[in-house]
């Protein structure tokens, strides 16, 4: 999907420039953009640069310069942040912006892994990147990232609870070790719904096989999107279960 960023930005700026709760001053907008790219200058840094370069310091001009120079993935991230901030105050206008950028679908909500996990930065980035890949219609990449995220989660669990199996690298072998260990821990506590734990390998296998065959499938774009979203949700569900034991 090719996004008309000029159209998206023009709609966005109407809200950013409107008096009231949607208004974003220069410093506010730049602080929002710095969440996507910390290398973006602050307002105090940017204005002298623009003056030195003979460029316009009007808000509409330099906001666009910031948006225009961002890589494609970062543009999606910035619009996601701004849509979330603006939606409570201008739902109809935000829906129009969302339609231009995300094809009318809801931007995928972000998922967060607790920061005390081993390799938590990799896991956090993997989950966020799945959302961004889906936003950008890169569905095969989204499923590959889901696989990577599961791999990280299982390795985290094994490192903490089953260190004798730390040398395993195959996803399904890691999954079996994790499932067996969780089953053993739960059995020691008494009765539990084994079907839920037994579903972990099935769900993992679905993501693993999707990664290998997704790019060869021949569904229409919308079907591809929802399959990628489903793979992401499977990863989230497995991850949440594991985090109770990590």
ZIVENKA-V940282 format. One record per residue. N is the residue number from 1. PHI is phi in whole degrees, 0 to 359 (999 if undefined). PSI is psi in degrees with one decimal (* if undefined). D_LAST is the distance of its C-alpha to the last C-alpha in whole Angstrom. Layout:
# ZIVENKA-V940282
n:N phi:PHI psi:PSI d_last:D_LAST
n:N phi:PHI psi:PSI d_last:D_LAST
This chain:
# ZIVENKA-V940282
n:1 phi:999 psi:126.8 d_last:39
n:2 phi:263 psi:122.2 d_last:41
n:3 phi:269 psi:134.6 d_last:41
n:4 phi:277 psi:89.5 d_last:44
n:5 phi:293 psi:-30.1 d_last:42
n:6 phi:296 psi:-46.5 d_last:46
n:7 phi:297 psi:-42.3 d_last:46
n:8 phi:297 psi:-43.9 d_last:42
n:9 phi:293 psi:-43.4 d_last:43
n:10 phi:301 psi:-39.9 d_last:46
n:11 phi:293 psi:-41.2 d_last:45
n:12 phi:297 psi:-44.2 d_last:42
n:13 phi:295 psi:-30.6 d_last:44
n:14 phi:306 psi:-42.3 d_last:47
n:15 phi:286 psi:-42.7 d_last:44
n:16 phi:296 psi:-24.0 d_last:43
n:17 phi:261 psi:-6.3 d_last:46
n:18 phi:282 psi:135.1 d_last:47
n:19 phi:296 psi:132.5 d_last:48
n:20 phi:127 psi:-160.0 d_last:45
n:21 phi:290 psi:-16.1 d_last:41
n:22 phi:273 psi:-9.3 d_last:41
n:23 phi:296 psi:134.1 d_last:43
n:24 phi:236 psi:114.0 d_last:41
n:25 phi:291 psi:168.4 d_last:43
n:26 phi:306 psi:-51.9 d_last:43
n:27 phi:301 psi:-39.9 d_last:41
n:28 phi:296 psi:-45.5 d_last:38
n:29 phi:298 psi:-43.1 d_last:38
n:30 phi:292 psi:-35.7 d_last:38
n:31 phi:295 psi:-36.5 d_last:35
n:32 phi:296 psi:-44.7 d_last:33
n:33 phi:294 psi:-31.7 d_last:34
n:34 phi:292 psi:-20.3 d_last:32
n:35 phi:293 psi:-26.6 d_last:29
n:36 phi:271 psi:-41.6 d_last:30
n:37 phi:221 psi:101.7 d_last:31
n:38 phi:298 psi:-13.1 d_last:31
n:39 phi:280 psi:-6.4 d_last:35
n:40 phi:289 psi:132.3 d_last:37
n:41 phi:291 psi:157.5 d_last:39
n:42 phi:286 psi:171.5 d_last:39
n:43 phi:300 psi:-43.1 d_last:43
n:44 phi:295 psi:-30.9 d_last:44
n:45 phi:279 psi:-36.3 d_last:44
n:46 phi:286 psi:-43.7 d_last:44
n:47 phi:301 psi:-45.9 d_last:48
n:48 phi:299 psi:-35.3 d_last:50
n:49 phi:296 psi:-45.3 d_last:48
n:50 phi:296 psi:-40.9 d_last:50
n:51 phi:297 psi:-42.0 d_last:53
n:52 phi:296 psi:-35.1 d_last:53
n:53 phi:273 psi:-1.8 d_last:53
n:54 phi:70 psi:25.6 d_last:55
n:55 phi:262 psi:159.0 d_last:53
n:56 phi:295 psi:139.8 d_last:53
n:57 phi:257 psi:10.9 d_last:51
n:58 phi:294 psi:146.7 d_last:51
n:59 phi:300 psi:-44.3 d_last:47
n:60 phi:299 psi:-36.3 d_last:48
n:61 phi:288 psi:-50.0 d_last:49
n:62 phi:281 psi:-24.1 d_last:46
n:63 phi:299 psi:-44.3 d_last:43
n:64 phi:295 psi:-38.7 d_last:44
n:65 phi:301 psi:-40.8 d_last:44
n:66 phi:296 psi:-49.6 d_last:41
n:67 phi:298 psi:-46.2 d_last:40
n:68 phi:299 psi:-36.8 d_last:42
n:69 phi:277 psi:-10.2 d_last:41
n:70 phi:288 psi:143.6 d_last:37
n:71 phi:301 psi:157.9 d_last:36
n:72 phi:307 psi:-46.4 d_last:35
n:73 phi:297 psi:-37.4 d_last:31
n:74 phi:290 psi:-31.9 d_last:32
n:75 phi:300 psi:-45.5 d_last:34
n:76 phi:301 psi:-42.5 d_last:32
n:77 phi:296 psi:-43.2 d_last:30
n:78 phi:295 psi:-43.5 d_last:32
n:79 phi:295 psi:-34.7 d_last:34
n:80 phi:300 psi:-48.2 d_last:31
n:81 phi:299 psi:-45.0 d_last:30
n:82 phi:291 psi:-39.3 d_last:34
n:83 phi:300 psi:-44.4 d_last:34
n:84 phi:298 psi:-38.2 d_last:31
n:85 phi:287 psi:-34.5 d_last:33
n:86 phi:270 psi:-27.1 d_last:36
n:87 phi:304 psi:-39.2 d_last:36
n:88 phi:298 psi:-20.7 d_last:36
n:89 phi:251 psi:-13.6 d_last:40
n:90 phi:207 psi:64.5 d_last:41
n:91 phi:300 psi:-45.5 d_last:39
n:92 phi:294 psi:-44.7 d_last:42
n:93 phi:295 psi:-38.1 d_last:43
n:94 phi:295 psi:-36.9 d_last:39
n:95 phi:299 psi:-37.1 d_last:39
n:96 phi:294 psi:-41.7 d_last:42
n:97 phi:295 psi:-42.6 d_last:40
n:98 phi:299 psi:-37.9 d_last:37
n:99 phi:297 psi:-37.5 d_last:39
n:100 phi:290 psi:-43.7 d_last:41
n:101 phi:274 psi:-45.7 d_last:37
n:102 phi:249 psi:13.9 d_last:35
n:103 phi:71 psi:20.2 d_last:38
n:104 phi:91 psi:-10.5 d_last:37
n:105 phi:273 psi:160.3 d_last:34
n:106 phi:292 psi:135.3 d_last:31
n:107 phi:298 psi:135.2 d_last:29
n:108 phi:296 psi:128.7 d_last:26
n:109 phi:295 psi:145.0 d_last:24
n:110 phi:285 psi:149.8 d_last:21
n:111 phi:244 psi:147.5 d_last:17
n:112 phi:232 psi:133.0 d_last:15
n:113 phi:261 psi:135.6 d_last:11
n:114 phi:309 psi:142.7 d_last:10
n:115 phi:283 psi:-8.0 d_last:12
n:116 phi:271 psi:5.4 d_last:10
n:117 phi:283 psi:150.4 d_last:8
n:118 phi:298 psi:134.7 d_last:10
n:119 phi:59 psi:36.6 d_last:13
n:120 phi:295 psi:-31.3 d_last:12
n:121 phi:297 psi:-41.8 d_last:16
n:122 phi:296 psi:-42.0 d_last:16
n:123 phi:293 psi:-43.5 d_last:14
n:124 phi:300 psi:-46.3 d_last:15
n:125 phi:295 psi:-36.1 d_last:19
n:126 phi:296 psi:-45.8 d_last:18
n:127 phi:294 psi:-42.3 d_last:18
n:128 phi:295 psi:-40.2 d_last:21
n:129 phi:294 psi:-31.3 d_last:23
n:130 phi:300 psi:-46.9 d_last:22
n:131 phi:300 psi:-45.4 d_last:24
n:132 phi:293 psi:-37.8 d_last:26
n:133 phi:296 psi:-40.1 d_last:27
n:134 phi:294 psi:-43.1 d_last:28
n:135 phi:304 psi:-38.6 d_last:30
n:136 phi:272 psi:8.0 d_last:32
n:137 phi:66 psi:22.4 d_last:33
n:138 phi:264 psi:75.1 d_last:31
n:139 phi:287 psi:-37.7 d_last:29
n:140 phi:297 psi:-40.9 d_last:29
n:141 phi:297 psi:-38.8 d_last:27
n:142 phi:299 psi:-43.0 d_last:25
n:143 phi:290 psi:-38.4 d_last:24
n:144 phi:298 psi:-40.6 d_last:24
n:145 phi:292 psi:-33.9 d_last:21
n:146 phi:298 psi:-41.6 d_last:19
n:147 phi:300 psi:-47.8 d_last:19
n:148 phi:298 psi:-39.5 d_last:18
n:149 phi:295 psi:-44.1 d_last:15
n:150 phi:299 psi:-41.7 d_last:14
n:151 phi:302 psi:-44.5 d_last:14
n:152 phi:296 psi:-41.5 d_last:12
n:153 phi:298 psi:-45.5 d_last:9
n:154 phi:294 psi:-40.6 d_last:10
n:155 phi:295 psi:-35.2 d_last:11
n:156 phi:299 psi:-47.7 d_last:8
n:157 phi:298 psi:-47.5 d_last:6
n:158 phi:297 psi:-42.1 d_last:9
n:159 phi:301 psi:-37.6 d_last:10
n:160 phi:275 psi:-37.0 d_last:7
n:161 phi:247 psi:-27.3 d_last:8
n:162 phi:228 psi:60.4 d_last:11
n:163 phi:300 psi:-22.8 d_last:13
n:164 phi:293 psi:-15.5 d_last:16
n:165 phi:254 psi:17.7 d_last:16
n:166 phi:294 psi:-18.8 d_last:15
n:167 phi:281 psi:-7.5 d_last:18
n:168 phi:291 psi:144.3 d_last:18
n:169 phi:233 psi:-24.2 d_last:19
n:170 phi:292 psi:131.6 d_last:20
n:171 phi:300 psi:-44.5 d_last:18
n:172 phi:289 psi:-32.0 d_last:19
n:173 phi:293 psi:-42.9 d_last:18
n:174 phi:300 psi:-43.3 d_last:15
n:175 phi:300 psi:-43.1 d_last:14
n:176 phi:295 psi:-41.5 d_last:16
n:177 phi:298 psi:-43.7 d_last:14
n:178 phi:295 psi:-47.2 d_last:11
n:179 phi:300 psi:-44.3 d_last:13
n:180 phi:296 psi:-38.3 d_last:14
n:181 phi:290 psi:-41.7 d_last:11
n:182 phi:297 psi:-42.2 d_last:10
n:183 phi:301 psi:-44.4 d_last:14
n:184 phi:297 psi:-42.9 d_last:15
n:185 phi:295 psi:-41.6 d_last:12
n:186 phi:289 psi:-38.0 d_last:14
n:187 phi:299 psi:-33.6 d_last:17
n:188 phi:293 psi:-19.5 d_last:17
n:189 phi:266 psi:-13.5 d_last:17
n:190 phi:127 psi:-157.5 d_last:20
n:191 phi:293 psi:144.1 d_last:21
n:192 phi:204 psi:159.7 d_last:19
n:193 phi:284 psi:93.1 d_last:19
n:194 phi:299 psi:-29.2 d_last:19
n:195 phi:302 psi:-34.9 d_last:20
n:196 phi:294 psi:-47.6 d_last:18
n:197 phi:294 psi:-38.6 d_last:15
n:198 phi:294 psi:-18.5 d_last:18
n:199 phi:283 psi:-15.7 d_last:19
n:200 phi:303 psi:-49.3 d_last:16
n:201 phi:297 psi:-36.7 d_last:18
n:202 phi:297 psi:-46.0 d_last:21
n:203 phi:293 psi:-40.3 d_last:19
n:204 phi:296 psi:-42.6 d_last:18
n:205 phi:298 psi:-35.6 d_last:21
n:206 phi:297 psi:-44.7 d_last:23
n:207 phi:293 psi:-43.3 d_last:22
n:208 phi:299 psi:-46.0 d_last:22
n:209 phi:288 psi:-31.5 d_last:26
n:210 phi:296 psi:-38.2 d_last:26
n:211 phi:299 psi:-37.5 d_last:26
n:212 phi:282 psi:-27.5 d_last:28
n:213 phi:242 psi:-1.4 d_last:31
n:214 phi:298 psi:-44.3 d_last:30
n:215 phi:291 psi:-16.0 d_last:33
n:216 phi:266 psi:-5.3 d_last:36
n:217 phi:285 psi:162.8 d_last:35
n:218 phi:232 psi:36.9 d_last:38
n:219 phi:281 psi:162.6 d_last:37
n:220 phi:291 psi:163.4 d_last:39
n:221 phi:305 psi:-42.2 d_last:37
n:222 phi:294 psi:-37.0 d_last:36
n:223 phi:294 psi:-40.7 d_last:34
n:224 phi:301 psi:-41.6 d_last:32
n:225 phi:299 psi:-48.4 d_last:31
n:226 phi:288 psi:-28.6 d_last:30
n:227 phi:295 psi:-40.5 d_last:28
n:228 phi:294 psi:-41.5 d_last:26
n:229 phi:298 psi:-41.2 d_last:25
n:230 phi:297 psi:-42.6 d_last:24
n:231 phi:298 psi:-40.2 d_last:22
n:232 phi:296 psi:-42.2 d_last:20
n:233 phi:292 psi:-35.9 d_last:20
n:234 phi:300 psi:-44.4 d_last:18
n:235 phi:299 psi:-43.6 d_last:16
n:236 phi:299 psi:-43.6 d_last:15
n:237 phi:295 psi:-45.6 d_last:15
n:238 phi:298 psi:-43.7 d_last:12
n:239 phi:299 psi:-43.9 d_last:10
n:240 phi:297 psi:-39.4 d_last:10
n:241 phi:296 psi:-45.9 d_last:9
n:242 phi:297 psi:-35.4 d_last:6
n:243 phi:295 psi:-21.5 d_last:5
n:244 phi:290 psi:-19.8 d_last:6
n:245 phi:251 psi:-10.0 d_last:4
n:246 phi:276 psi:* d_last:0
